[in-house]
């Protein structure tokens, strides 16, 4: 079918995209790798020198790294648990017959389209603020002491904000998967006397397994790089309480101007993300019937 | 009897679903309402939901104080520009992957996807330094370049899944009739792929509009799109709730409406066809 002529055309049409992405991936990454072996501070230009793996030794033994790694895992793990469980619940609910399904669906997915800086600032100031926020007003109305979310439980508060942003995504994917479930199987199981719990555990959950995996892996990629939400709410603090790896590398490079140390951190972040990416690529590769 | 029970069940489900829906939407609704209050009413305790003095002064104020329109246009230019540039590069690539697949097509697709998994902090410093040295920091063109590159894999992948649904025989027939490559893509493929291209455009404009790593790190006063502009409210200005709300409402409303139209494409685009 494909002639030699069209083969040549294929190479030609593919070239721009491949060259651009190859450049985007290789050039900056090679530079980061090179910088990570240098003593290189933007405040002391001209003093760059090769120091081997010293940056890595500093970065990987810095207590801030372990705090950031722990925070990253807590953030990713917390948001994943909440969005996958919440998403299954919401998808099951939205799949039921009720009045105004279309509108409720729009309301539920809306948070996904709110830009990260807006959602973080709205939650921080208008909802969670211990003096003027809505939650504080509700607490006072109930005779309770207002809770200072971002000082008392900073990481959990950020988990809550990010969960609100990603729950719609999980819900939408799981709902799409749920709607492809063969209704006759469910009805047949019901005829055979299977209860609601049995049907959920033995028919619905296995059917959703793939969608759950996809949701988990795709969200992990994005959640490893949560940045704006931290920048505008806590700046990584108090102390290092909400600093994740992404924020730590940002603050090393662009706040402390330590290019060498920041680059070593960047490479560590790339390695961590690749571990997740390998699983995701296998998953998608298996579903790609070429 | 059975009918009545079904109806009661439906009523309970309706109440439950609406409660959940309104709870999820509430922060957005609250922001929109607050944008019409005066600053004093915005922090009043107990807060009022609808019984307040409605005013548009915050909107006028936000524009007057900080040239909101400039940042809005930055967002429009950057998100549309990066998506169109991405389509220009991606259409030919997706054409060859969908209609002239070779032994390595699959590997190339997977490799393109893998670039999407590169964490941005891994390349933050080189990009920042390259941009600083070439004068691209705080420029619209610089942000267009970066956003084109980070969204290119999604654009190629989405176009590929849409193109594959178009029968290749039609393109072949056009080729037999003597159409060149350019005619084949421009006049035969594109008209048939309009819905798919529109979906791709829509989703990528949304993603670019909301992108908040590169826009925050590479822009300052001149080229700041709305993501970075709103972030400036994290300083004490954020205490002006009504103005923060007005700026936020204007930043979110247009893309929220676009987003509501693109639910289906969202699933397809962001799962790379793994869930349909």
Interface residues (C-beta under 8 A of the other chain):
Chain A: X1 X2 X6 X7 X9 X10 X11 X12 X13 X14 X16 X17 X18 X20 X21 X24 X25 X27 X28 X29 X31 X32 X35 X90 X93 X94 X96 X97 X98 X99 X100 X101 X103 X104 X105 X106 X107 X108 X109 X110 X111 X112 X113 X114 X115 X116 X117 X118 X119 X121 X122 X123 X124 X125 X126 X127 X132 X134 X136 X137 X140 X141 X164 X167 X168 X169 X172 X173 X176 X177 X180 X210 X211 X214 X218 X221 X224 X225 X227 X228 X231 X232 X233 X245 X246 X249 X250 X253 X254 X259 X262 X263 X265 X266 X267 X269 X270 X272 X273 X274 X276 X277 X280 X281 X283 X284 X285 X287 X288 X290
Chain B: X10 X13 X14 X16 X17 X18 X20 X21 X22 X24 X25 X27 X28 X30 X31 X34 X43 X45 X46 X47 X89 X90 X92 X93 X95 X96 X97 X100 X101 X102 X105 X106 X108 X109 X110 X112 X113 X114 X115 X116 X117 X118 X119 X120 X121 X122 X123 X124 X125 X126 X127 X128 X129 X130 X149 X152 X153 X156 X172 X175 X181 X206 X209 X210 X212 X213 X216 X217 X226 X227 X228 X230 X231 X233 X234 X238 X239 X241 X244 X245 X248 X251 X252 X255 X256 X258 X259 X260 X263 X266 X267 X270 X271 X272 X273 X274 X275 X276
